Amino acid sequence: MDRTTTMDRGTGAERTARRRNRDAPDTAASFARLAGLPAGAERDRLRQDLIAAWLPMAERISLRFRSSGETPADLRQVAALGLVNAVDRYDPRLGHAFETFAVPTIAGELKRHIRDHAWSLHIPRRDQELRTAVRAAQTALGQRDARTRPSPAELAAECGLSEDEVLRGLAAEGVHNTLSLDHPVLGADDLPLSDTLGGTDPALDLVVDRQSLTPLLRELSERERYVLYWRFFGNLTQKQIGARLGVSQMQISRILSRTCARLREELLAPAAAPQRTPAPS
């Protein structure tokens, strides 16, 4: 084997480096040329060529986030958007390689997308960050000892957080994905989740009205209170109430109409309205 063939093949380390950087082409000259071109068709073509050359790297970065719950196609699209932003913002005159600028730009775009779209329930950004830190600590401790589950105190020591922050991070773990209302609940005869959830008590809407009405009822005359109580709580007819009070059914009807109208008017009146004088018994 001649020397030329040996040099072309290179050492094992060099071949590994070429394989590792196969999606990082040498485009330094193209970026320098792009920076000096004015807006126009030639610059647009060169820009598209650069984006196409670095697209495999963007797709490789998107694979890091395949466990986020987003589809691979969506992740590739977001990574491509981050690549476009990197190409447009990169300035070769600063002396940095494009790859060192593009990788964090693309990764940041993916993280923002996952933060804003992949969570079924949106929670504060701080809680999302705590969840990520706690998961990393769980992975690190699990690699050291997979037999025991780390406690909040151990997780806090590993990731440099307080135990309260660790508990917040653990609580955020359950909101990344939501369950369907048709999901069977274990221990509930496999009933769907929707059948185990409580409903709104319609009586709650009456609490405020009843509390507001209480002082107004105290201002009624004794006969008016008796009439209202027997009619609406005792379920007596107007004739039966009249017999108890020794008056006609017509008088009971008038008392009910007048009293209910007065209560309704005072209940809906502004708070500053003067209170009426109690009617004589």
C-alpha positions as CSV (number, residue, x, y, z in Angstrom):
1,M,0.0,0.0,0.0
2,D,1.5,3.3,-1.0
3,R,1.8,6.5,1.1
4,T,-0.8,8.3,-0.9
5,T,-3.4,5.7,-0.2
6,T,-2.5,5.7,3.5
7,M,-2.9,9.5,3.7
8,D,-6.3,9.4,2.0
9,R,-7.6,6.9,4.5
10,G,-6.2,8.7,7.5
11,T,-6.0,7.4,11.0
12,G,-8.9,5.8,12.9
13,A,-9.4,9.0,15.0
14,E,-9.5,11.1,11.8
15,R,-12.1,8.8,10.2
16,T,-14.2,9.0,13.4
17,A,-14.0,12.8,13.4
18,R,-15.1,12.9,9.7
19,R,-18.1,10.7,10.5
20,R,-19.0,12.8,13.5
21,N,-18.9,16.0,11.5
22,R,-20.4,14.7,8.3
23,D,-23.4,17.0,8.8
24,A,-21.1,20.0,9.5
25,P,-19.8,21.0,6.1
26,D,-17.1,23.5,5.5
27,T,-19.0,26.6,4.4
28,A,-16.8,29.4,5.9
29,A,-16.1,30.8,2.4
30,S,-19.7,30.7,1.5
31,F,-20.8,32.6,4.6
32,A,-18.0,35.2,4.0
33,R,-19.3,35.7,0.5
34,L,-22.9,35.8,1.7
35,A,-22.1,38.6,4.1
36,G,-20.7,40.7,1.2
37,L,-23.5,40.2,-1.3
38,P,-26.3,42.8,-1.7
39,A,-29.9,41.7,-1.6
40,G,-30.9,39.9,-4.8
41,A,-31.3,36.6,-6.6
42,E,-27.7,35.6,-6.2
43,R,-27.7,36.1,-2.4
44,D,-31.0,34.3,-2.1
45,R,-29.6,31.3,-4.0
46,L,-26.5,31.2,-1.8
47,R,-28.6,31.5,1.3
48,Q,-30.7,28.5,0.2
49,D,-27.7,26.4,-0.5
50,L,-26.3,27.1,3.0
51,I,-29.5,26.2,4.6
52,A,-29.7,22.9,2.6
53,A,-26.1,22.1,3.5
54,W,-26.7,22.4,7.2
55,L,-30.2,20.9,7.3
56,P,-28.9,17.4,8.3
57,M,-27.3,18.9,11.4
58,A,-30.6,20.6,12.3
59,E,-32.4,17.3,11.9
60,R,-29.8,15.6,14.1
61,I,-30.4,18.1,16.9
62,S,-34.2,17.6,16.7
63,L,-33.6,13.9,17.6
64,R,-32.5,15.0,21.0
65,F,-36.0,16.1,21.8
66,R,-37.9,13.0,20.5
67,S,-39.1,12.1,24.0
68,S,-40.8,15.5,24.4
69,G,-44.2,14.2,23.0
70,E,-44.0,16.2,19.8
71,T,-44.0,14.3,16.5
72,P,-40.7,13.9,14.7
73,A,-42.0,15.9,11.7
74,D,-42.9,18.9,13.9
75,L,-39.5,18.8,15.6
76,R,-37.7,18.7,12.2
77,Q,-39.8,21.7,11.1
78,V,-39.0,23.7,14.2
79,A,-35.3,22.8,13.9
80,A,-35.3,23.9,10.3
81,L,-36.8,27.2,11.4
82,G,-34.1,27.6,14.0
83,L,-31.5,26.9,11.3
84,V,-32.9,29.6,9.0
85,N,-32.7,32.1,11.9
86,A,-29.1,31.0,12.6
87,V,-28.1,31.5,8.9
88,D,-29.8,35.0,8.8
89,R,-28.2,36.1,12.1
90,Y,-24.7,34.7,11.7
91,D,-21.9,37.2,11.2
92,P,-18.7,35.5,10.1
93,R,-16.7,38.7,10.8
94,L,-17.0,37.9,14.6
95,G,-14.6,35.0,14.1
96,H,-16.8,32.2,15.4
97,A,-17.6,29.0,13.5
98,F,-21.1,28.8,12.2
99,E,-21.7,25.5,14.0
100,T,-21.0,27.0,17.5
101,F,-23.6,29.6,16.8
102,A,-26.2,27.4,15.1
103,V,-26.4,24.6,17.6
104,P,-27.6,26.7,20.6
105,T,-29.9,28.7,18.3
106,I,-31.6,25.6,16.9
107,A,-31.8,23.9,20.4
108,G,-33.2,27.1,21.9
109,E,-35.9,27.2,19.2
110,L,-36.8,23.6,19.9
111,K,-37.0,24.2,23.7
112,R,-39.2,27.2,23.2
113,H,-41.5,25.3,21.0
114,I,-41.8,22.4,23.5
115,R,-42.3,24.8,26.3
116,D,-45.1,26.6,24.6
117,H,-46.8,23.8,22.7
118,A,-46.0,20.3,24.0
119,W,-47.4,20.8,27.5
120,S,-51.1,19.8,27.8
121,L,-51.4,22.2,30.7
122,H,-49.4,25.4,30.7
123,I,-47.6,26.0,33.9
124,P,-45.1,28.7,34.9
125,R,-41.8,28.6,33.2
126,R,-40.0,28.3,36.5
127,D,-41.9,25.1,37.3
128,Q,-40.9,23.7,33.9
129,E,-37.3,24.4,34.6
130,L,-37.5,22.8,38.0
131,R,-39.1,19.7,36.4
132,T,-36.2,19.5,33.9
133,A,-33.6,19.8,36.7
134,V,-35.3,17.2,38.9
135,R,-35.5,14.7,36.0
136,A,-31.8,15.2,35.3
137,A,-31.0,14.6,39.0
138,Q,-33.2,11.4,39.0
139,T,-31.3,10.1,35.9
140,A,-27.9,10.8,37.5
141,L,-28.8,9.2,40.8
142,G,-30.4,6.2,39.0
143,Q,-27.3,5.5,37.1
144,R,-25.3,5.4,40.4
145,D,-27.8,3.2,42.2
146,A,-30.9,1.9,40.4
147,R,-32.1,-0.1,43.4
148,T,-33.6,2.7,45.4
149,R,-35.7,5.7,44.5
150,P,-34.1,9.0,45.5
151,S,-35.8,11.1,48.1
152,P,-36.5,14.8,47.7
153,A,-33.6,15.6,50.0
154,E,-31.2,13.5,47.8
155,L,-32.6,15.1,44.6
156,A,-32.2,18.6,46.2
157,A,-28.5,17.9,47.0
158,E,-27.9,16.5,43.5
159,C,-29.3,19.5,41.6
160,G,-28.6,22.3,44.1
161,L,-32.2,23.1,44.8
162,S,-34.3,23.4,47.9
163,E,-36.6,20.5,48.9
164,D,-39.6,22.8,48.2
165,E,-38.3,23.4,44.7
166,V,-37.8,19.7,44.1
167,L,-41.4,19.0,45.2
168,R,-42.6,21.7,42.7
169,G,-40.6,20.0,40.0
170,L,-42.0,16.6,40.9
171,A,-45.5,18.0,40.9
172,A,-45.0,19.4,37.4
173,E,-44.1,16.0,36.1
174,G,-47.8,15.0,36.0
175,V,-49.0,17.8,33.8
176,H,-46.9,17.2,30.7
177,N,-49.7,15.0,29.4
178,T,-53.3,14.7,30.3
179,L,-55.6,11.7,30.5
180,S,-58.7,11.3,28.4
181,L,-62.0,11.5,30.2
182,D,-62.7,8.0,28.8
183,H,-59.5,6.6,30.5
184,P,-60.5,3.8,32.9
185,V,-59.7,4.4,36.6
186,L,-58.1,1.5,38.5
187,G,-59.9,0.6,41.7
188,A,-63.2,2.1,40.5
189,D,-64.5,-1.0,38.7
190,D,-62.7,0.4,35.6
191,L,-65.2,3.2,35.3
192,P,-64.2,6.0,32.9
193,L,-62.6,9.0,34.5
194,S,-65.6,11.2,33.6
195,D,-67.9,9.1,35.8
196,T,-65.7,9.6,38.9
197,L,-65.6,13.4,38.7
198,G,-67.9,15.5,40.8
199,G,-70.3,18.1,39.3
200,T,-71.1,21.7,40.3
201,D,-73.6,22.0,43.0
202,P,-76.4,24.2,41.6
203,A,-77.2,25.4,45.2
204,L,-73.9,27.3,45.2
205,D,-75.5,29.9,42.9
206,L,-78.0,30.6,45.6
207,V,-75.5,31.2,48.5
208,V,-74.9,34.9,47.7
209,D,-78.6,35.6,47.2
210,R,-79.6,33.9,50.5
211,Q,-76.9,35.8,52.4
212,S,-78.0,39.1,50.9
213,L,-81.7,38.4,51.6
214,T,-81.2,37.5,55.3
215,P,-81.0,41.0,56.7
216,L,-84.0,42.1,54.5
217,L,-86.1,39.3,55.9
218,R,-85.3,40.5,59.5
219,E,-86.9,43.8,58.6
220,L,-90.2,42.3,57.7
221,S,-93.2,42.4,60.0
222,E,-94.0,39.3,62.0
223,R,-97.1,38.6,59.9
224,E,-95.1,39.0,56.6
225,R,-92.5,36.5,57.8
226,Y,-95.1,34.0,58.8
227,V,-96.8,34.3,55.5
228,L,-93.6,33.8,53.6
229,Y,-92.5,30.9,55.8
230,W,-95.8,29.0,55.6
231,R,-96.1,29.5,51.9
232,F,-92.5,28.7,50.7
233,F,-91.2,26.4,53.5
234,G,-94.4,25.0,54.9
235,N,-96.0,24.4,51.5
236,L,-99.4,25.7,52.7
237,T,-101.9,27.1,50.3
238,Q,-103.0,30.8,50.6
239,K,-106.4,29.6,51.9
240,Q,-104.7,27.6,54.7
241,I,-102.5,30.5,55.6
242,G,-105.5,32.8,55.7
243,A,-107.4,30.4,58.0
244,R,-104.4,30.4,60.4
245,L,-104.2,34.2,60.5
246,G,-108.0,34.8,60.4
247,V,-107.9,36.7,57.1
248,S,-109.2,36.0,53.6
249,Q,-107.2,34.3,50.8
250,M,-107.2,37.5,48.9
251,Q,-105.5,39.3,51.7
252,I,-102.8,36.6,51.8
253,S,-102.3,37.0,48.1
254,R,-101.8,40.7,48.4
255,I,-99.4,40.3,51.3
256,L,-97.3,37.8,49.3
257,S,-97.2,40.0,46.2
258,R,-96.4,43.1,48.1
259,T,-93.7,41.5,50.2
260,C,-92.0,39.7,47.4
261,A,-91.9,42.8,45.2
262,R,-90.4,44.8,48.1
263,L,-87.7,42.2,48.7
264,R,-86.9,42.0,45.1
265,E,-86.6,45.8,44.8
266,E,-84.4,46.1,47.8
267,L,-82.2,43.1,46.8
268,L,-81.5,44.6,43.5
269,A,-81.1,48.2,44.7
270,P,-77.6,49.8,45.1
271,A,-75.8,49.2,48.3
272,A,-76.0,52.9,49.2
273,A,-79.8,53.0,49.1
274,P,-81.4,53.8,52.5
275,Q,-83.0,50.9,54.4
276,R,-86.7,51.0,54.6
277,T,-88.5,51.2,57.9
278,P,-90.0,47.9,59.1
279,A,-93.7,47.6,58.3
280,P,-96.1,47.4,61.3
281,S,-97.2,44.0,62.3
